[in-house]
Amino acid sequence: TSCEIQKSHKSSRQKKNQKQTHATGGDELPYEVQRAQEINRTFGPKGSPEAYDVIFDLHNTTSNMGCTLILESSKDSFNLQMMNYIKKAFAPASCLVLLNEHPHLKYSTSRSVAKHPVGLEVGPQPQGVLRSNIFQAMRVILKHALDFIELFNEGMEFPSCTVEVFRVLERIDYPRDANGNIIAMVHTNLQDCDWEPLNPGDPMFQTFDGQTVHYQGSGTVYPTFINEAAYYEKQQAFLTTRRETLVASAIRKA
């Protein structure tokens, strides 16, 4: 199959940090909602022929995820081909792909205004801290992405390929008391172990009184976004994922 991308390819890069609200308060919408509406007006409207082809949504994370591309649709052969290209160009360093199609865990993103939204998470990086290695990794990955787009626009054909992804399965919350207060932290055996197998019976949390909470799932999963600072307010200690292989159709600009 073929995939058309406008000759003068348009892309936008965003950087979103902590959640903010408008300083004036009152009945005005939260700052992030206002920005999302502005992005939709500027780069959309979402779902329209005029919407931008690609938006790169750039984030850092406090989790030990390394470099992670976020895919929103397993049917998006253009993005799958792009991510395959990036993974090969970035080797021997690792760049994994997180696929989120979960009906209850997939949230609307500003980047989804584009026909082909691409998320990028790079970590670990503490909030409020600048790290040159994180910046450089993000810059290199984005360069590979833009190189892919340039090659596509020049007419290069990309044959069918397979891409390993980690599909989101479940959101795991911290243990809490009857009042909703957190009573445990991520276990030392799990902390900083993003993408490593978590098996039934493995330590998952350690309560403040020293008890160990074990993973009770039915099979091996691969956790990610472990102990992400921004997700405490979302009642999320980490996500579980399953490793899969997707097939991307061949693409060439028509």
NORCORHU-V631346 format. One line per field, one symbol per residue. phi: phi as a letter, one per 30 degrees, with the letter a starting at -180 (. if undefined). burial: 1 if it has 16 or more other C-alpha atoms within 10 Angstrom, else 0. Layout:
phi=???
burial=???
This chain:
phi=.cbcbeeddcbbcbbccddbbdddiicddeedddddddddddccdeicdddedbbcccbcbdddcicbccccbdcdddddddddddeddddddcbcbccccddccdcdcdddeddbdbcbcbadbddiccbdddedddddddddddddddddddjdccdebcbdbcddcacccdebddciddbabededceiceiddccejddbbbddcjdcccdcddadbbdahdhdddcedchbdaccbbdbccccddbadd
burial=00001000001100000000000000000001000100110011110000111111111111111111111101011111111111101100001111111000000001111111111111111000000001001100110111011001100001000011111111100110000001011110010111101110011111100001101000011111111111000011111111100001111110
